[in-house]
């Protein structure tokens, strides 16, 4: 499959795609060290900093010299690139406004610089700085990168982060009110966090108005408080397989419009105590790609149960198969089926003329010809297709009302159960019926109860339920496979 937000067959929204699509050019972030300190170091919040932090600056050259040195390295391979200046080390909004202006604007005028990215803390953007950032955002492409690491307060306290989740959320909201792009840093493998806690962090962030995420793996560096803690009382460090598994789960739960700016850490070998596998950055990236391909999933997969339905279609259908879309809706499911069964045929049923019209328009726009649309309820599919008994490979029922249509016109459990019964007679051996149920509305709740009661009466079928949430009102998927 080809993921829509990638230029290089990644299954997540890559930064390269985002930049190329926005600027029509190869963009590089040039890291700069402006010798800022941090309120968690100088005593305003704390003195020791986060437990994983080395609390040091690495470059004392002026900003223009740093920029030109790094740019010249990039130019050798990418001579026509453009650049974003990246204020990276420590807290890059933690200084008097006059100093911030001088440092930021000293590099913004440089040739081929198209923007600025500023790494900082949510507790370190004063109102006067926030107003200046708004001005800066109107002049150039600005991104604010906020360190969070985790949503879990107990962990925030353990790592000595020095601010709360509420403080972080409030700053995200302030930045977005001024239309400033926000990228959030998180760390996987923080001491004593479970896989579920790490996934909860991205689920929470995916519901905020953020534009990007950086995913890091916890690494223990020399001369940090984390090194002392680890040596005194060793805690579990994720191995590469665990990390890859967690990242893939996280990507599946991040909405696909959020840009993935980083997906693994990149420590300096000489400073690293553990884990040693993190040095092999490209191996980690390749393993993430392979795992997503193995799962046949992608970023945002769990945001809609229909993605699971489409996955089952892709995994089970062949190009010569005959299939049925029992509820046309806006035509997206039948379009998906037609593209898989290119040498077969797809039959679509719906009682609403508007659904048939929208579907036909969509299929014609995509130059699809291997379909037949039938203006009948799915409870009459057997009489319409009685020559296809034991020949249908898959039937999908996407129940409920027409999206963006009249919500008073909806499927009901009586006709749906009749339709399922007829679909079973048309199904060939190992054929599949998919039913998407929406229990969050009145009629959907009836279908939820009555269809599940009906399915208990069936023999010779394997029935599986898929859901991506604990919310009992959320849509879910039922798969019925004929095994005899």
Secondary structure, DSSP 8 states (H G I E B T S, - for coil): ---TT-SSS-SS-BHHHHHHHHHSS-EEEEEE------TTTSSSS-SS--TT--------S-HHHHHHHHHHHHHTT-TT-EEEEEE-SS-TT-S-HHHHHHHHHHHHTSTTEEEEEEEE-TT---HHHHHHHHHHHHHSEEEEEEEEE-S-HHHHHHTT--S-HHHHHHHHHHHHHTT-EEEEEEEES-TT--HHHHHHHHHHHHTSS-SEEEEEE--EETTSHHHHHHHHS------HHHHHHHHHHHHHTS-TTSEEEESS----GGGEEE-GGGG-HHHHHHHHHHHHHHHT--TTGGG-HHHHHHHHHHHH--TT-EEEES--TTSHHHHHHHHH-TTSEEEEE-S-HHHHHHHHHHHHHTT--SEEEE-S-GGGHHHHSGGGTTTEEEEEEE-SB-TTS-TTSB--HHHHHHHHHHHHHHEEEEEEEEEEE-TTSHHHHHHHHHHHHHHTT--SEEEEEE-SSS-TTS-EEEEEEE--
